[in-house]
Structure formats: structure tokens, C-alpha cells
Amino acid sequence: MAFERVVCIVLDSCGIGEMYDASAYGDQGSNTIANIAKAVGGLNIPHLESLGLGKIHPITGVSADVNAIGAYGKMAELSAGKDTTNGHWEMMGIKLDRPLPTYPDGFPRSLMDEFERRIGRKTLGNYPASGTEIIKDLGEEHMKTGSPIIYTSADSVFQIAAHEEVIGLEELYKMCEIARELLIGEHAVGRVIARPFIGKPGEFARTANRHDYSRDFGRTVLNEMDEQGLSVIGVGKIYDIYGGSGVNGKASTNGNMDGVDKTLEQMERVEKGLIFTNLVDFDALYGHRNDPQGFAKSIEQFDARLPEILNKMGEGDLLIMTADHGCDPTTPGTDHSREYVPLVVYGKRVRGGADLGTRKTFADIGATLAENFGLKSTGLGESFLREIVKG
């Protein structure tokens, strides 16, 4: 075993250039990190720079002329689509052959009629929206009528928002279970999500009682790790993305900086296994809202915290940083973008300056974990373990 502990951090939406099939998704010209850097006159991210990020693709403000202390490359997505679910499941060894269904015009009336019949209530909304905006717009009506708010996003999700004093958590979770039962076949979305909130009109706030009901796409490397008694800790929305499958511990987060805090806390506790973190603010707060300035600031804030993670790494630790798709805030749309994702790897046993090239699939991460821990792989992906370990 080369590494006893792996910390894998997904910088949600931080793509690094249009993929070879981007035109099939209408994503020509997308390049999330590089276009953000250009839009703001350059990124100030010295720690990511030192690890080799600028060697993957030209990024304004980020030098490629460094003796990188990390290994670096980029990965293509084999799965169809450009969704959070697709990207994360592929990382752990599962290829999705068709895009998960999305609903830019809302869910079909026939589906909603049956859902309303099953829950015994009418519904509000049923269109794509920001979760904070839709409760601002429909929260008061929801409180008056008792009708749950249904909405979706660029992801394959069916989301149910309800005030905890109007529809209790137990009933809300039951509604999600009903939706999960109904959303099968052509409507088998990646996740059904409970989105409870509290407060009064004008002051609504979502609570930490979110719960996701994910589709199960099969056995991943996480299942192998869990069954071998290794720690698999999901920080942020990781547990929800995999529906808990193979994840034996979790830490909820409130934003990127809390995600870094929780990752550091887990590094104090976990001795052997995987700490798997998703930092979602890049996507939720800035990518979908076409805010390159906010996105850039968020990347710089993460970079400023990166030394805390690096300094906590021991001799047997491996750090992997990547993304699950792009979400270029400089393009006209607000959807995800079909992009390569960066692969930045660091550890005291990692060969600095190792160029990992362009990987064929995100599953190379899962294959690397499998080889490192001596586990059965899913058969998808090629390990880069031997390319990074010092001789």
C-alpha cells in the first residue's frame, strides 16, 4: 500500500476546457477556470500554481513555468451527460450510458397529478429555479396553502421545499420517498431532494435537514473500501450523491470554507481510508448564477486555505483534487458545461512534476484507489498510482 489515507476534494464545476464532444451539448468555447481568470484579469492562486495547475491549461495569472510539487493532468468524462451525479459516480468506477433526464420545462402534468394524488396535497412551482429564490417567491403562498414547492435545476433532480412548521420533516421525507417511487423508467432522475426551510416571509432560510434520495447505479470502489473496513467519509453532499452506498461516515457542510474546516477535522480523526469532499459553492453560488467575479474570489479563498490541508498531510497521505463537470459563468446559459476536469495530486511520496496527461475517464481515480488499497476495481478506468509514486 503506497498510501494509507487519501483525501479527495471535488471542486464542484471547476472544469478546464471543452471536451472533444462539447458541441453535442452546445458547450463549444466553455472553459470554466480559464474563462473566469480571463474575465477578472487573472487568478491569484499561488498554491494551486505550485502544484501544477497552470501546466494543465493556460490560465491568466497562473504560471506554467514552475517546478511543480504535485502531479497534474486532466480527465475526460466517458459517461453521457454533464451532471453532478454522472461525474461523481464515474469517479468511483461507474459509467452512465445515457444522460439522466432533466426538466427545463418542469415535470410532466401526468406525473405531477399522480404525485399530488399520492401525497394528498396540491403543489406549487414545478420549474427550474434557484432553491433560495423559489422559496423567496413561493414561500408565503406555501405557508398559506400547505402546498409543497416543487422545483428542479440543471441537474437531474426533483426537489421538494417545505417550511418545517407547515409540513413536518417526517411528512416531507415521506413525500420524497413517494416521488422516488414514481420517478422510474424515462423519469428516473438522479436524485430526489428534501429542501426544508424555516423563517417568515422575507426571512426564509434553508435548514440542515436536507435529505437526498439517490438512484443506485451499482457497486463502486467505495463499496469495496467499506466492506474491507476502511473509512469512507463523505464531506458535504458526497453521502447524498451516492445515497450512502459505500459511505460509512459523513459531515454536513455550510459552504466551501466550512467544507475545508470539516475536511481538516476528519484528517484529525481518520487514519486509514478515504476522506471524500465536495465543495459546492463554486457551482451553486457562482457558476449557475453567471458570476465570474464571485467564482474567482471563491477559488482564491480555497487556495488561501490549501496550505492548512497540505501542512496536515503525513508521510502516508495522498491528496487528489478534481472536478465533476464545468459550469462556465462567462457563457450565456446557466447550465453545466461538458468539460475536461483538472487532476492535481500531491503527497510526500508523490513524484513532483509528473505529467499525468489527458486521462480517458474520471474512473481513473477509482481505479487508483482500488490499486492502492488492494481492492477489486469495477473494471473501468486505469490507475495512475505507479505514475505518481516516487521511485
N, C-alpha and C positions, 0 to 999 in steps of 0.2 A: 504494500500500500504506500503510494507516494505521499498522499495527504490524508491526515486523519479527519480534517474538518474543511468543509467547503462553504464559502459564503457566496451566494449567487444573487446579484442585485439587478432587477429589471427596471431600467429607466424607461418607464412606460411611454411609448410613442416616439422615442428618440431615434428615428430612422436616419440612415446615412446615404441616401441616394436611390433613385428609382430603380426597380428591378427590371430584368430583361422582359418581363411580361406586363409592365406597368400600363402600357397602352390599352390592354384588355380591361383595365379597371378605371380608365380615364385619368390616370395619375402621372402622365408624362410631365417631366420637369420637377416632380416632387423631390425634395432633399431636405428633410426637416432640420437637421443640425446645421448644415452648411447654409441653407437659405436664411435661417434665423441669424446666424453670425453675420451674414452679408447685410441683412436688414438693420442690424443695430451697430454696424461699423466694427464688428469684431467681438469675439468672446474672450473673457479673461478667466481662463480655466487652467492655471499652471500645473495642477496636479494631474489632471487627465492628460494634459500635454506631455508631462514627464513619463506617463505610462505608455504613450504612443498613439493617442487618439488622432493626432494630426497626420500620422503616417498612413492612416486608413483611407482618407479622402481629404482634399484641400479644404480647410476651414479657416475663414478670415479670423486673424488674431491668434491662431493656434499653429505653432511652428511644427513643421515636419522634420526640421534639421536638429533633432535631439538624439542622444544616446538613450533610447527608451529603456526604462527599468522593467517594463512589462512586455508581454507578448500581445500581438494585436492582429486583427483581421476583420472580416465581415462575413455575415451569413445570409444566404437566400432562404426563402420560405418555400417548401415543397407543397404544403397544404394549399388548397384553394381558399381564397378569401383574404381578408386583412383585419381580422378580428382579434380581440384580446384572447378569447378562448382558443382560437386556432393556433395563435402564436405560442401560448404557454404550453398547451398540450403537445405541440410538436417538439418543443424544447426537451420534453421528457419522453419522447420516442413514439408519438402517435401522429400519423398523417391523416388529415381530413381531406377526403377526395372531392368533396363538393362544398361550396360556401354555405355557411349557416344562414338560414333565412333572416332577412332584415325587412323592416316595415316602414319605409319612408312616408307612406300614406296612412299609417295606422293599421291596426289588425282588422281582418275581415268582419263584417257585421254578423255573419252567421256564427263565428267563433265567439264574439262578444255576447251575442244573445244567449248562447249556451252557458257561458261563464256567469252572466248575470242570473240566469235561472238557477245555477248550481249554488251561488253564494247568497241568493235571496235579496240582492240589492242591485239597483241601477249603478252605472259607473259614470265617471267624468273623464274628460281628456281624450285619450286614445289617439295620440300623435307624438312624433319625436320632439323631445324637449330636454332642456337642462333641468335636472332634478330640483335645484334651488329655485329656478324661475317658475316652474309649473306649480309648486306649492304656493308661491307668492301670488300667482294668477288665479288658482282654483281652490286654494286652501280655505278661504272663507265660505265659499259655496259648499265645499265638502263638509265643513262643520255644521252648516245649516241642514244639509240633506242626508248626511251619513253615507253618501256615495263615495266609494274609494276612487282615487285618481289613478288612471292607467296611462302609462307612457312608455316610450321606447327611446332608442338612441341610434347612433351609427353602428353600435354593436348589436349582436343578435340577442336581445334581451326583452323580457316582458316585465315591467316594473310596476309595483303597486305601492302607492304612497297613501298613508293614512295617519291622522292625528291619533296619538296614543290614548287620548281621553274620549275619542269618538268611536274608534274601532280598536279594541284592545289587542295586545300583541298576539295572544293565543288565536284570536279570530283572524288577524292579518296573516299569520303563518299558515292557518288552515286554508285561507284564500289562495295563498301561493301554492300549496300542495294541490289544490283543485286545478289551478292554472297549469301546473306541471303535468298533471294527468291529461289535460286537454291538448297541450302543446306537443303533439306527436306527429309522425309522418312528415308531410310537407311543412308543417308549422313547428317542427321540433327545434325551438330556439336553444341557444347555448345555455342561457341562464334565466330563471325567474327570480326576481329580487324583491324582497320586502324592504320598503323605504319608510319606516316610521318617523314621525316628526312631532314636535311639541310647540307650545307658544300660542300667541294670539295673532290675529291679522296684522301684518306689517312687521311682525317679530318672530315669524316661524323659524324653527331651527331643526335640522335633522338630528336624530339621536344615534347612539352607537349600537342600537338594537337591529341594525340591518342584518338580513339573513339571505343567503343565496341558495338556490336550488339548481345545481348544475347538472347537465347531462353527463352520463358516464360513457366515455368513448373507448374504454378498455384499460388493460394493465399498462402502467407506466413504470419507469425506473423508480419512481417514488414508492410504488407498492413493493418492489424488490427491497429497497432500503428499509422500509418499515418492517417487513417480515423478517429481516435479518437483525432486527433490534437496534438499528441505527436511528438517531434522532433525525426527524424531518420536521422542521419548524417553519411554518408559514407566517411571514410578517406582512401586514397589510392585507390585500384581498386574495393572497395566494390560496388560503384554505378554501375560500368560496369558489375560486376558479376551478379547482379540482373537486369540488363537492366533498372535501375532506378525504377523498380517496388517496391513501398513502401518506397523508399528512398527519402526524401524531402529536402535534402541538401548534399553537397559534398565538399571535399577538396582534390585536387590532391596532390600527393607527389613525391618527387625525392629521393627515397631511404629510408632506415629504420629510420635514425636519423631525417630526415625531417618529416617522419610519426609520430614520437614521438612529434616533435615540433607542428605539426598540431593537434594532439590529445590534447595536453596541451592548445592550442589556443581555441579549441572547448569546453574544460572544463571551460574556462572563459566565454563562450557565452551561452552554453546550460544549462538550468535549470532543464528541465524535459524531459525524454525520453532516447534515446539510441545514444551513440557515438560508432560507429562500425568501427574498424580499421583493415586493413590488412597490415602487414609488409612483403614485398615480397622478400627482398634481400636474406634471408636465402635460398629460393628456387632458384631464378633466377641466383644469382651470385655464389652460392656455392654448393647447392645440385646437380643441373643438371651438374655442371662442376667438380664433384668429388673432391671437395676441402675441406677436413675436417678441415684444419687449418683455412681457411678463415671463414668457418661456425662457428667454435668455437669462433673465435675472435668476430664475429658478435653477437653471443649470449651474450658474455661477455659485449659488448658495450651496448646492450639493457639492461642488468642487471644493468649496471652503471647508466643508465638513469631512471630506475624504481622508485627510491625514489622521483623523481620530480612528477611522477604521484601519488604515494601514499600520498605525502605531500599535494597534491591539492584536495584530496578527503574529502568531507564533511560528516556529520553525515548520510545523506540520500543517499550516493553513494555506488554503488556496482561495483567492478572490476572483470571481468571474463577473464582469459587468456586460450587460447587453440590453436589448430592447425587444419588444414583441411585434412592432409594426411602426409605421410612421404616422404622423398627423401634422402635416406641414401647415403652419398658421399663415404662411405668406401666399398660399394659393386661394382661389375664390371660394371653394367649398369648405365645409367644416367636418367632412368625413375623414376617416383614417386614410392613409396612403400606402400603396403597395411598394415597399422599400426594402432594401437590404438593411440589416441591423448591425451595429458595431459589436465587436467581440474584443474585449480588453481583459487580460488575465494577468494576475500578479501574485507573487508569493516569494518567500525567501529561497525556495527551491526551484523557482521558475527562471528559465533562461531569458534574461532581458534581451530585447531586440528581436525575438523570434517572430518572424512574419508568418502568420497562420493562413494568409491568402484569403481567397473567397471560398467559403465553405458551401457545400451544396444544400445543406439543410440545418435548421435550428436544432435538429435532433443530435447534432454532434456534441452538444452539451450533455445530454442524457447518456450518450454513448461513452463520453469521458468519465462521467460519474460511475457508470457501470464498471468500466475497466479499473478505475481507481479503487473501488470498494470490492472488487472481485465478484460482481453480480452478473446475473443473466441480463443481457440487453434485450430490447424489443426487436432488434434486427434492423432498425432504422438508424442511420447516422454512422459517422466514423469518428472514433475517439481521436482527440489531439493531445492525449496525455504524453505520449512519447516525444512529441514535438516541443513540449514546453519544459519538461523536467531537465534540470542541469545534469550533464554527464558526470 
